[in-house]
Amino acid sequence: MLKPQTKVDTLLLKGSPSAGDRIRETRQFGPDDIDLLVRTLESFNTLHDTPWDDFREAHCVLPNWFRQGLDPLTPEYAAQQRQLWSTLSGVQRAYSAEIDEREAELAAVDTIRTPGYFIRRDPEAVVEASDHVLAAGMVLKHCGLKPGDWGLEYGAGFGPIALTLARLGVNMDTVDISETFCRYVREQADFFRVPLSAFQGKFGCNPRPDKLYDSIFFFQAFHHCADFLTVVAQLRNILAPAGRLLLCGEPLARAEDNYIPYPWGMKLDALSVAQMRRFHWFEMGFTQEFLIRVFVHAGFSASHDPCPQSSFGEIYCFRHRAPTIHLSKEWLPDALESGWNTREDEGRWTRGDGRVLLDGSGSFSTLVVLATNHHPFTLPVNIDYAGTTHELSFKRGERKEIVIAANTKGADIRFRSPTRVPARDYLRKHNDTRTLGLFVNSISYR
């Protein structure tokens, strides 16, 4: 058993005597410290009560040349993130998924008895395995698949979730850029004699061009997708009309923080940075609002299923969007949720300024908003969409449809009204002490 330690063993790791202390105290490190992190990780993995504790909560400081505030949907922003990957990985060339997403070196792999996490024998092996088991259960619970359906997993690795579904009678395909992992999946499929096929390829490719899949899922894989905008658009064309697309165990921050200090980009936690240096993987993170916006803008609707026991099991589910967004049912990312009161049977009140993410495809030309003024007074409202503000006035108790031209598409629609506390007679009648703006029933695409 490893001897408990509280700071880096500099004789073993050949690092600066003060580096571990500095990083532990400041919880920050720079590009020059990454090799020290790598040596520590290779010697102790991420086990607790080892020198890795010095780095566990630390984050990398962005280089001086890095510019914040760029538009996250522009080529300039993407190029800067690729340059940051080059700095963190130590690779002085352009990123290539075919080269840089290779599997970690594996030796004496027994794909039947000890695939994946089953090979571990360290003190934290069982706890670590529990995260994977919980995640697998969440995918099974929310994928919507039944025997005879068709499922597709991207970035499957050893494919334990796909194998489980195949053993339950689901026709499963996997896509992985690694031919080695494809071979491991085929060996398991042959052993169990199940409908599981492995294909070498990139995210977004359809291994069966004539097939639409009832469910598509990624487990801790989507954040390696450097070309995610293109891939999301491709996924829409592969998913069956009533299908579900799941992201499980992905690094989505509720808001920008030290580890993901931008809408999307390189993860700056110590483990991710060390793995980038070791294996050259493209380790990205996203803010929740940004990634949900990308999917919704491509024509999906989104929902969220938390897993309190483990962040590995957190599920984001995407479906082809319906013709109408019912505010009584619509899930919103945390950053947008703060602008709304609790969902009710017929819709939701804004808090005076509420937003909803919208489809940005060319599948509609008009938006129709149904809203109600339940206040006992006239309520002025501004609705912002695609750079245009529509100034409206709702009479007391008035419900009406607002038709908005959508020849130019916007990423969201915003409802702004003076923040009001209900009048006293209304307050007594409804026992409602919330701060209320406009009551929005639905938004329809036409």
Secondary structure, DSSP 4 states (H G I P E B T S, - for coil): -PPP-SS--HHHHT--TTHHHHHHHHSEE-GGGHHHHHHHHHHHTT-SSSGGGGTTT-EEPPPTT------TTSHHHHHHHHHHHHHHHT--S---HHHHTPPPP--S--TTTS-GGGG--STTHHHHHHHHHHHHHHHHHHS---TT-EEEEES-TT-HHHHHHHHTT-EEEEEES-HHHHHHHHHHHHHHT-SEEEEE--TT--SSTT--EEEEEEES-GGG-TTHHHHHHHHHHHEEEEEEEEEES--EESS--SSS-SSEEE--BHHHHHHHHHH----EEEEHHHHHHHHHHTTEEEEEE--TT-GGG-EEEEEEPPSEEETTT----HHHHTTB----SS-EEBSSEEEEE---SSS-SEEEEEEE--SSS-EEEEEEETTEEEEEEEPTT-EEEEEEE-SS--SEEEEE---BPPPHHHHHHHT--S-B--EEEEEEE-
